[in-house]
Amino acid sequence: MVQMKNKIGMLLMEAGVSYNKQKLHKAWYFRELLATNPDINEGLCSLLRVCREMVVRLQRTESALVRSLERDSLLVDRVERLMTIPAVGPITALTWALEIGDAKRFSSIKKAISYCGLCSAAKSSGNTMQRTPLSKQRNKHLQTTLIEAAKMAPRNSTELAMLYDKEKQKGNANRATLAVAEVGGLPYGGRSWAAEFSGGGDE
């Protein structure tokens, strides 16, 4: 769905059409844009409508799937607990629960973070510390979901915003986002994360 939304934006940019990024995927704005913008010809209009219809169908499918999973007795309590963590909504919570399975299978939180692809080794030389690339031995889907959530987290949490700003001052915005994804939920999620690993180790 995200790819299809990006395609709509790309088609408009390639045609030189000005639009409001925040409103583009709102139904009323999209209809008005197609009806009133003189830079959108008939061919482009038809293509954009097809893309929009696909986005709507995907949204409906996703919503139905989420509602079904949220009613699952084995997931309800866990998802509700995870959603108390800043920036964790139903999609992120469900993705975590389904991809991780029983969190107690990890002997430590560090191993779970590694499985999510959110940590890398650090090499030190003198007074400098350098991070190596993230390991390829990770759950790529879960990694992507958590990083996307981390991009939103500073908007919803003062503590995570401070963490992001602190890391960003070191000169790397991507590393700052990763820092939020890697450790942000753990200290600020409190009991929610602790309950996930109640049977695991501390290190």
C-alpha positions in Angstrom: 0.0 0.0 0.0 2.8 2.4 0.8 4.4 1.6 -2.5 1.2 2.4 -4.3 0.8 5.7 -2.5 4.4 6.6 -3.4 3.6 5.8 -7.0 0.8 8.3 -7.0 3.1 11.0 -5.7 5.7 10.1 -8.2 3.3 10.2 -11.2 2.2 13.7 -10.1 5.7 14.9 -9.7 6.8 13.6 -13.1 3.8 15.5 -14.6 4.8 18.7 -12.8 1.6 18.7 -10.7 1.7 20.7 -7.5 -0.1 19.0 -4.5 -0.3 18.9 -0.8 1.6 15.9 0.5 -0.3 15.8 3.8 -3.7 15.8 2.1 -3.0 13.8 -1.1 -4.4 10.5 0.1 -7.5 12.0 1.6 -10.5 11.0 -0.6 -12.0 14.5 -0.9 -8.7 16.2 -1.7 -7.8 13.5 -4.3 -11.1 14.0 -6.1 -10.8 17.7 -6.1 -7.2 17.6 -7.4 -8.2 15.4 -10.3 -11.2 17.6 -11.1 -9.6 21.0 -11.0 -5.9 20.7 -11.8 -5.3 21.6 -15.4 -1.9 19.8 -15.5 -3.6 16.4 -15.1 -4.6 15.1 -18.5 -7.1 12.4 -19.2 -4.5 9.6 -19.5 -2.8 10.6 -16.2 -6.2 11.0 -14.5 -7.2 7.4 -15.4 -3.9 6.0 -14.2 -4.2 7.9 -10.9 -7.7 6.7 -10.4 -6.6 3.1 -10.9 -3.8 3.6 -8.3 -6.2 5.2 -5.9 -8.7 2.3 -6.2 -5.9 -0.2 -5.4 -4.9 1.9 -2.3 -8.6 1.8 -1.1 -8.9 -1.9 -1.6 -5.6 -2.6 0.2 -6.7 -0.4 3.1 -10.0 -2.3 3.4 -8.2 -5.6 3.3 -5.7 -4.4 5.9 -8.4 -3.1 8.2 -10.4 -6.4 8.0 -7.2 -8.4 8.8 -6.3 -6.1 11.7 -9.9 -6.4 13.1 -9.8 -10.1 12.9 -6.4 -10.4 14.6 -7.4 -7.9 17.3 -10.3 -10.3 18.3 -7.9 -13.2 18.6 -8.1 -14.2 22.3 -4.4 -15.2 22.3 -3.3 -11.7 21.0 -5.7 -9.2 22.6 -3.9 -8.7 26.0 -0.5 -8.7 24.4 -1.4 -6.2 21.7 -3.1 -3.9 24.2 0.0 -4.0 26.4 2.4 -3.3 23.5 0.3 -0.3 22.4 1.0 1.5 25.7 4.5 2.0 24.3 5.0 5.4 22.6 4.3 5.2 18.8 3.3 1.6 18.9 -0.1 1.2 17.1 -2.1 -1.9 16.2 0.0 -2.7 13.1 3.3 -2.5 14.9 2.0 -4.4 17.9 0.5 -7.2 15.8 3.6 -7.4 13.6 5.8 -7.8 16.7 3.5 -10.4 18.3 3.2 -12.5 15.1 6.8 -12.3 14.0 8.4 -12.8 17.5 6.0 -15.5 18.7 6.8 -16.4 22.2 9.3 -13.8 23.4 10.6 -16.2 26.0 12.4 -18.2 23.3 15.1 -15.4 23.5 17.4 -15.9 26.4 17.9 -12.1 26.6 16.6 -8.8 25.4 19.8 -8.2 23.5 19.3 -11.4 21.5 15.7 -10.2 20.6 17.1 -6.8 19.5 19.6 -8.6 17.3 16.9 -10.8 15.8 15.0 -7.6 14.9 18.1 -6.3 13.1 18.4 -3.2 15.3 22.0 -3.6 16.6 25.4 -3.8 15.2 28.9 -4.3 16.6 30.9 -1.4 17.7 34.6 -0.9 17.0 36.7 1.5 19.0 40.0 3.0 18.1 41.5 5.5 20.5 38.9 8.0 21.5 36.5 7.1 18.6 33.7 4.6 18.4 32.5 3.3 15.0 29.4 1.2 14.3 29.7 -1.7 11.8 26.8 -2.4 9.4 23.7 -4.1 10.7 23.8 -7.8 10.6 22.0 -9.5 7.7 20.9 -12.3 10.0 17.6 -10.6 11.0 13.9 -10.6 10.5 13.8 -8.0 7.7 10.0 -7.5 7.8 10.1 -6.9 11.6 13.1 -4.6 11.3 11.4 -2.4 8.7 8.2 -2.2 10.8 10.1 -1.1 13.9 12.2 1.4 12.1 9.1 3.0 10.6 7.5 3.2 14.0 10.7 4.7 15.4 10.4 7.5 12.8 7.1 8.5 14.3 8.0 7.9 17.9 9.7 11.3 18.7 6.4 13.0 17.7 4.5 11.2 20.4 7.0 11.0 23.2 9.1 13.7 24.8 11.6 11.2 26.1 12.1 9.6 22.7 12.3 13.0 21.0 15.2 13.9 23.4 16.9 10.6 22.6 16.5 11.2 18.8 17.9 14.8 19.1 20.8 13.7 21.2 21.8 11.0 18.6 21.1 13.3 15.6 23.6 15.9 17.0 26.3 13.3 16.3 25.6 13.9 12.6 23.6 10.9 11.4 19.8 11.1 11.3 19.5 7.4 10.3 21.6 6.4 13.2 19.3 8.5 15.4 16.2 6.7 14.2 17.9 3.4 14.7 18.8 4.4 18.3 15.1 5.1 19.0 14.1 1.7 17.4 16.9 -0.1 19.3 16.5 1.2 22.8 13.6 3.6 22.8 10.8 1.2 23.6 12.8 -0.7 26.2 13.3 1.9 28.9 10.2 4.0 28.1 7.9 1.0 27.5 8.5 0.0 31.1 6.3 -2.9 32.2 5.0 -3.5 28.6 8.4 -4.7 27.4 9.3 -6.3 30.7 6.2 -8.5 30.4 7.3 -9.6 27.0 10.5 -11.0 28.4 9.4 -12.0 31.8 10.9 -15.4 31.3 14.2 -14.2 29.7 17.5 -12.9 31.0 18.5 -9.3 31.6 21.6 -9.2 29.4 
